[in-house]
Amino acid sequence: MTPEFTGRPGAILQRLQRLYPSLIDLSLGRLESLLAKLGHPERRLPPVIHVAGTNGKGSTCANARAIAEQAGWRVHATTSPHLVDVTERFRVAGRLVSEPVLSETLEHIERINDGAPITVFEVLTACAFLLFAEHPADLAVIEVGLGGRFDATNVLQNPAACAITALSMDHEAFLGDTLEKIAREKAGIIKPGRPVVTGRQPAKALAVIEAEAARLGAPLWLRDRDWFVGQAPDGMLQYRDRLGTLPLPAPSLPGPHQIDNAGLAVATLRASGLALPDGAFAGIAHTRWPARLQRLDGALAERLGPGWELWLDGGHNPGAGAVLAESVAAWRDRPLHILVGMKQTKDPAGFLRPLLPLATTLHAIAEPDQHMAMPVEQIVAASGGQALPGLTLLDTLDRLRAEPPGRVLICGSLYLAGVVLRQDGWVPT
């Protein structure tokens, strides 16, 4: 069992994992059978926004939720992975599920499943649908876990709209070794006749999405053809689509790529036909989403001392490395020290390549409680020897305190991000 499942819910999930030791096995049959035994909660949800992609899924979901909540709507949301506690995966009518309610729901699923083979993610997906079906809400925002076509969330048959965020190479062992193959899996969430919206995509990926939408008769909204978003000189956003124009505030999430994620959330909700007032879309100014170029101000930031800034980002693939580099390229006014820790299955060279020229110093780290941490020697080799083999996160921060104040960016893994947030004292809300 991965170490991020703790407490009573973690003990239940640990029991369930014995039914199917593989953490990932992309198929729908096991979950469809379980949902039938549960009375098909996935068919009793409010209107659904279903979001797939490589990078930006979580941010797009968070923006969609913030928009709907700005309108006063009650919103269900399920995202993955969580960072500190498994309850982060389930927001029920606007509130994180409590541990007792989650435990009770998981135990009910365990009884109904009655020992049948099932993966942990399939159980968590069933849990989300059951919680959402049992509590009234106006919208459900559902993030795909991995891929799309055979992801557990793809048992949903009639979403109000689908969104496909930026695609790049990742999870090749499960999704394919070319961008076209990955796009084909992501496009598997497109449903007949239901709107699908996408941001900017590489040409090869976009061709696959267009072909699948055409095959299924799904109205396709493309950025720079059907919807447009850009930043005005005053920092506000200019958004327009076939329904008209919207003046929007700047997104609360930092980085140029977040303009695309905010615009994608706006376009998806407008394509859905749901009756949101225009003023609701200002909700992008209030979006919160941890470990996405998040500035930390807790125990770790205090450890660095006055004059320092501490930032955290969970991006972990070549596409994420590129957008992260674009975001921090403007940080030229002071030294930038990058601390990188990655998961063993990722591409460290591809992630690091755009970041290497921006780093005053680069440090490879692997925390003892970081799930599947890549050895620091592998990160050093992937950096061409530029990275220094780090000690622990705390030791590396202590070493940097002797330098003139600058910025520290911790990045490379959502699992590392979870460790960092725990050490910084972050509490999910």
KEDRENDREN-34673 format. One line per field, with one value per residue (C-alpha): x, y, z; chain. Coordinates in nm, 3 decimals. Layout:
BEGIN
u: X;...
v: Y;...
w: Z;...
cadena: A;...
***
This chain:
BEGIN
u: 0.000;0.131;0.222;-0.009;-0.314;-0.320;-0.566;-0.880;-0.960;-0.605;-0.650;-0.967;-0.796;-0.503;-0.743;-0.907;-0.575;-0.524;-0.816;-0.618;-0.253;-0.194;-0.242;-0.314;-0.508;-0.700;-1.037;-1.402;-1.559;-1.476;-1.609;-1.921;-2.003;-1.950;-2.158;-2.443;-2.437;-2.441;-2.750;-2.567;-2.485;-2.301;-2.642;-2.777;-2.532;-2.598;-2.465;-2.104;-1.796;-1.544;-1.179;-0.890;-0.543;-0.174;-0.108;-0.356;-0.641;-0.648;-0.619;-0.898;-1.120;-1.042;-1.131;-1.458;-1.548;-1.458;-1.677;-1.980;-1.933;-1.914;-2.268;-2.372;-2.389;-2.315;-2.036;-1.913;-1.554;-1.322;-0.954;-0.640;-0.393;-0.425;-0.127;-0.157;-0.480;-0.711;-1.011;-0.877;-1.007;-1.373;-1.538;-1.908;-2.137;-1.845;-1.689;-1.415;-1.558;-1.492;-1.282;-1.573;-1.806;-1.536;-1.457;-1.825;-1.865;-1.555;-1.669;-2.009;-1.839;-1.617;-1.924;-2.110;-1.803;-1.784;-1.427;-1.449;-1.130;-1.111;-0.834;-0.794;-0.861;-1.179;-1.293;-1.212;-1.407;-1.707;-1.678;-1.694;-2.002;-2.178;-2.106;-2.215;-2.536;-2.637;-2.591;-2.771;-2.559;-2.582;-2.266;-2.009;-1.653;-1.480;-1.106;-0.979;-0.721;-0.508;-0.569;-0.939;-1.073;-1.033;-1.002;-1.248;-1.423;-1.517;-1.819;-1.992;-2.208;-2.378;-2.160;-2.278;-1.939;-1.587;-1.255;-0.914;-0.622;-0.271;-0.129;0.232;0.430;0.360;0.257;0.384;0.378;-0.001;-0.105;0.137;0.475;0.362;0.163;-0.102;-0.155;-0.178;-0.426;-0.638;-0.663;-0.744;-1.005;-1.177;-1.384;-1.563;-1.928;-2.173;-2.335;-2.183;-1.965;-1.589;-1.355;-0.978;-0.703;-0.393;-0.259;0.030;-0.086;-0.060;-0.272;-0.528;-0.580;-0.674;-0.916;-1.081;-1.126;-1.281;-1.518;-1.627;-1.681;-1.907;-2.087;-1.956;-1.949;-1.584;-1.471;-1.107;-0.901;-0.815;-1.097;-1.410;-1.289;-1.017;-0.848;-0.561;-0.420;-0.489;-0.229;-0.406;-0.367;-0.732;-0.830;-1.014;-1.233;-1.471;-1.651;-1.954;-2.179;-2.017;-1.739;-1.658;-1.434;-1.251;-1.011;-0.664;-0.656;-0.550;-0.319;0.018;0.191;0.111;-0.021;-0.296;-0.455;-0.517;-0.651;-0.883;-1.003;-1.061;-1.278;-1.479;-1.522;-1.623;-1.892;-2.024;-2.023;-2.219;-2.525;-2.558;-2.729;-2.444;-2.466;-2.184;-2.065;-1.987;-1.687;-1.504;-1.463;-1.128;-0.987;-1.059;-0.939;-0.723;-0.518;-0.214;0.128;0.073;0.340;0.228;0.416;0.470;0.462;0.473;0.746;0.976;0.960;1.039;1.336;1.490;1.459;1.394;1.431;1.371;1.076;0.980;0.772;0.631;0.516;0.407;0.465;0.657;0.676;0.842;0.533;0.512;0.881;0.831;0.541;0.717;1.024;0.805;0.657;0.986;1.181;1.080;1.246;1.568;1.594;1.750;1.913;1.692;1.775;1.581;1.529;1.415;1.277;1.095;0.907;1.105;0.893;0.927;1.156;1.398;1.598;1.285;1.150;1.479;1.590;1.403;1.477;1.855;1.945;1.734;1.884;2.153;2.196;2.019;1.983;1.863;1.671;1.481;1.287;1.272;0.890;0.851;0.667;0.881;1.147;1.397;1.757;1.942;2.218;1.970;1.853;2.215;2.293;1.980;2.094;2.426;2.601;2.463;2.255;2.423;2.339;2.126;2.077;1.728;1.500;1.564;1.940;1.940;1.736;1.972;2.269;2.109;2.057;2.427;2.367;2.233;1.850;1.683;1.406;1.379;1.162;1.082;0.945;0.932;0.670;0.327;0.444;0.733;0.485;0.280;0.586;0.674;0.323;0.316;0.650;0.535;0.222;-0.034;-0.383;-0.637;-0.959
v: 0.000;0.345;0.538;0.833;0.634;0.679;0.662;0.453;0.504;0.392;0.071;-0.008;0.063;-0.155;-0.446;-0.382;-0.374;-0.739;-0.813;-0.681;-0.603;-0.405;-0.033;0.036;-0.187;0.021;-0.138;-0.074;-0.415;-0.455;-0.110;-0.148;-0.467;-0.297;0.007;-0.219;-0.379;-0.027;0.071;0.272;0.590;0.721;0.760;0.978;1.267;1.634;1.769;1.650;1.824;1.549;1.655;1.459;1.563;1.540;1.873;2.120;1.880;1.969;2.343;2.331;2.139;2.386;2.679;2.515;2.460;2.819;2.954;2.749;2.836;3.205;3.158;3.009;2.655;2.348;2.159;1.802;1.744;1.446;1.482;1.272;1.215;1.376;1.545;1.503;1.319;1.096;1.311;1.574;1.357;1.410;1.750;1.691;1.988;2.221;2.060;1.803;1.472;1.394;1.091;0.918;0.958;0.843;0.540;0.447;0.475;0.267;-0.003;-0.012;-0.057;-0.327;-0.519;-0.482;-0.578;-0.898;-0.994;-0.947;-0.832;-0.452;-0.190;0.082;0.360;0.184;0.174;0.544;0.624;0.425;0.605;0.944;0.848;0.706;1.016;1.246;1.054;1.068;1.444;1.709;1.944;2.153;2.034;1.754;1.811;1.480;1.456;1.156;0.954;0.814;0.827;0.843;0.562;0.292;0.517;0.425;0.763;0.687;0.485;0.825;0.821;1.159;1.448;1.804;1.868;1.723;1.908;1.792;1.987;2.017;1.684;1.570;1.252;1.083;0.740;0.584;0.233;0.257;0.503;0.446;0.568;0.836;1.155;1.023;0.712;0.919;1.157;0.860;0.743;1.091;1.144;0.831;1.047;1.215;1.106;1.107;1.446;1.595;1.910;1.869;2.163;2.173;2.425;2.454;2.115;1.983;1.932;1.552;1.536;1.783;1.578;1.276;1.477;1.633;1.295;1.136;1.430;1.413;1.037;1.076;1.390;1.577;1.957;2.058;2.392;2.466;2.744;3.015;2.896;2.872;3.041;3.293;3.417;3.654;3.897;4.266;4.535;4.604;4.239;4.150;3.869;3.913;3.611;3.557;3.270;3.216;3.318;3.659;3.828;3.828;4.064;3.845;3.908;3.759;3.399;3.357;3.068;3.207;3.134;3.203;2.848;2.919;3.158;2.855;2.647;2.926;2.991;2.619;2.601;2.904;2.764;2.418;2.555;2.783;2.495;2.281;2.505;2.519;2.837;3.019;3.399;3.590;3.723;3.370;3.344;3.599;3.304;3.228;3.508;3.296;2.952;2.763;2.461;2.352;2.257;2.442;2.711;2.771;3.009;2.855;3.061;2.799;2.623;2.563;2.923;3.039;2.804;2.988;3.322;3.684;3.783;3.434;3.308;2.938;2.796;2.449;2.289;1.928;1.915;1.602;1.546;1.725;1.933;2.045;2.129;2.353;2.550;2.576;2.719;2.971;3.078;3.124;3.276;3.622;3.555;3.727;3.971;3.728;3.380;3.078;2.752;2.453;2.139;1.843;1.509;1.276;0.950;0.654;0.605;0.963;1.124;1.343;1.464;1.578;1.755;1.926;2.034;2.369;2.444;2.392;2.732;2.912;2.758;2.935;2.602;2.272;2.010;1.650;1.524;1.211;1.228;0.908;0.907;1.010;0.736;0.568;0.839;0.840;0.797;1.128;0.978;0.927;1.289;1.410;1.204;1.332;1.689;1.626;1.661;2.009;1.895;1.863;1.544;1.677;1.553;1.576;1.864;2.027;1.986;2.138;2.437;2.484;2.479;2.744;2.982;3.067;3.210;3.561;3.560;3.433;3.204;2.829;2.621;2.264;2.061;1.733;1.519;1.543;1.283;1.509;1.799;1.607;1.556;1.925;2.041;1.819;1.957;2.313;2.259;2.289;2.166;2.088;2.286
w: 0.000;-0.080;0.237;0.173;0.294;0.670;0.959;0.967;0.595;0.516;0.713;0.517;0.185;0.292;0.344;0.008;-0.173;-0.088;-0.321;-0.619;-0.540;-0.861;-0.792;-1.161;-1.397;-1.648;-1.718;-1.633;-1.573;-1.204;-1.114;-1.329;-1.140;-0.802;-0.899;-1.004;-0.656;-0.506;-0.705;-0.973;-0.781;-1.089;-1.255;-0.972;-0.986;-1.058;-1.392;-1.437;-1.574;-1.661;-1.698;-1.853;-1.965;-1.877;-1.706;-1.557;-1.473;-1.106;-1.170;-1.429;-1.187;-0.908;-1.135;-1.239;-0.875;-0.782;-1.064;-0.963;-0.596;-0.691;-0.821;-0.488;-0.620;-0.409;-0.582;-0.549;-0.661;-0.673;-0.762;-0.734;-0.596;-0.255;-0.095;0.282;0.363;0.160;0.256;0.010;-0.275;-0.185;-0.162;-0.091;-0.158;-0.100;0.208;0.245;0.362;0.727;0.818;1.000;0.700;0.460;0.675;0.698;0.321;0.252;0.493;0.323;-0.014;0.133;0.254;-0.077;-0.280;-0.072;-0.158;-0.538;-0.716;-0.715;-0.727;-0.466;-0.719;-0.830;-0.467;-0.426;-0.743;-0.623;-0.291;-0.465;-0.666;-0.361;-0.149;-0.430;-0.501;-0.135;-0.089;-0.298;-0.509;-0.824;-1.001;-0.986;-1.108;-1.178;-1.251;-1.446;-1.255;-1.537;-1.911;-1.987;-2.201;-1.934;-1.630;-1.355;-1.381;-1.741;-1.632;-1.651;-1.961;-1.991;-1.868;-1.919;-2.082;-2.098;-2.091;-2.211;-2.069;-2.214;-2.333;-2.321;-2.265;-1.930;-1.801;-2.125;-1.975;-1.946;-2.218;-2.505;-2.621;-2.868;-2.823;-3.061;-2.848;-2.532;-2.698;-2.806;-2.444;-2.314;-2.586;-2.460;-2.223;-2.517;-2.527;-2.819;-2.864;-2.547;-2.571;-2.537;-2.482;-2.515;-2.465;-2.682;-2.788;-2.994;-3.353;-3.337;-3.022;-3.154;-3.471;-3.260;-3.044;-3.350;-3.517;-3.207;-3.152;-3.515;-3.496;-3.192;-3.305;-3.000;-3.037;-3.008;-2.866;-2.957;-2.807;-3.062;-3.288;-3.071;-2.755;-2.684;-2.369;-2.312;-2.060;-2.101;-2.017;-1.686;-1.580;-1.637;-1.875;-2.201;-2.279;-2.569;-2.738;-2.960;-2.672;-2.626;-2.430;-2.059;-1.864;-1.613;-1.327;-1.334;-1.209;-0.848;-0.943;-1.058;-1.387;-1.755;-1.800;-1.548;-1.796;-2.019;-1.727;-1.612;-1.966;-2.020;-1.709;-1.825;-2.177;-2.051;-1.823;-2.099;-2.350;-2.104;-2.128;-1.749;-1.635;-1.464;-1.443;-1.612;-1.278;-1.158;-1.387;-1.171;-0.934;-1.101;-0.883;-0.575;-0.690;-0.443;-0.544;-0.340;-0.479;-0.805;-0.784;-0.426;-0.203;0.141;0.458;0.733;0.928;0.628;0.513;0.866;0.872;0.574;0.749;0.643;0.281;0.142;-0.061;-0.062;-0.349;-0.418;-0.742;-0.798;-1.176;-1.271;-1.649;-1.944;-2.019;-1.657;-1.658;-1.960;-1.812;-1.476;-1.648;-1.828;-1.495;-1.308;-1.598;-1.470;-1.134;-1.232;-0.943;-0.698;-0.689;-0.758;-0.581;-0.718;-0.509;-0.719;-0.603;-0.842;-0.862;-0.992;-1.304;-1.433;-1.693;-1.493;-1.794;-1.976;-1.668;-1.582;-1.929;-1.941;-1.575;-1.578;-1.729;-1.468;-1.154;-0.953;-0.776;-0.828;-0.554;-0.591;-0.288;-0.185;0.140;0.349;0.349;-0.016;-0.205;-0.474;-0.449;-0.734;-0.609;-0.599;-0.813;-1.098;-1.077;-1.073;-1.382;-1.561;-1.493;-1.664;-1.331;-1.260;-0.962;-0.625;-0.437;-0.155;0.196;0.341;0.256;0.594;0.570;0.221;0.338;0.632;0.397;0.175;0.468;0.446;0.097;0.023;0.044;-0.269;-0.384;-0.326;-0.557;-0.451;-0.743;-0.934;-0.760;-0.602;-0.351;-0.253;-0.241;0.014;0.233;0.205;0.294;0.600;0.717;0.649;0.859;0.579;0.663;0.387;0.404
cadena: A;A;A;A;A;A;A;A;A;A;A;A;A;A;A;A;A;A;A;A;A;A;A;A;A;A;A;A;A;A;A;A;A;A;A;A;A;A;A;A;A;A;A;A;A;A;A;A;A;A;A;A;A;A;A;A;A;A;A;A;A;A;A;A;A;A;A;A;A;A;A;A;A;A;A;A;A;A;A;A;A;A;A;A;A;A;A;A;A;A;A;A;A;A;A;A;A;A;A;A;A;A;A;A;A;A;A;A;A;A;A;A;A;A;A;A;A;A;A;A;A;A;A;A;A;A;A;A;A;A;A;A;A;A;A;A;A;A;A;A;A;A;A;A;A;A;A;A;A;A;A;A;A;A;A;A;A;A;A;A;A;A;A;A;A;A;A;A;A;A;A;A;A;A;A;A;A;A;A;A;A;A;A;A;A;A;A;A;A;A;A;A;A;A;A;A;A;A;A;A;A;A;A;A;A;A;A;A;A;A;A;A;A;A;A;A;A;A;A;A;A;A;A;A;A;A;A;A;A;A;A;A;A;A;A;A;A;A;A;A;A;A;A;A;A;A;A;A;A;A;A;A;A;A;A;A;A;A;A;A;A;A;A;A;A;A;A;A;A;A;A;A;A;A;A;A;A;A;A;A;A;A;A;A;A;A;A;A;A;A;A;A;A;A;A;A;A;A;A;A;A;A;A;A;A;A;A;A;A;A;A;A;A;A;A;A;A;A;A;A;A;A;A;A;A;A;A;A;A;A;A;A;A;A;A;A;A;A;A;A;A;A;A;A;A;A;A;A;A;A;A;A;A;A;A;A;A;A;A;A;A;A;A;A;A;A;A;A;A;A;A;A;A;A;A;A;A;A;A;A;A;A;A;A;A;A;A;A;A;A;A;A;A;A;A;A;A;A;A;A;A;A;A;A;A;A;A;A;A;A;A;A;A;A;A;A;A;A;A;A;A;A;A;A;A;A;A;A;A
***
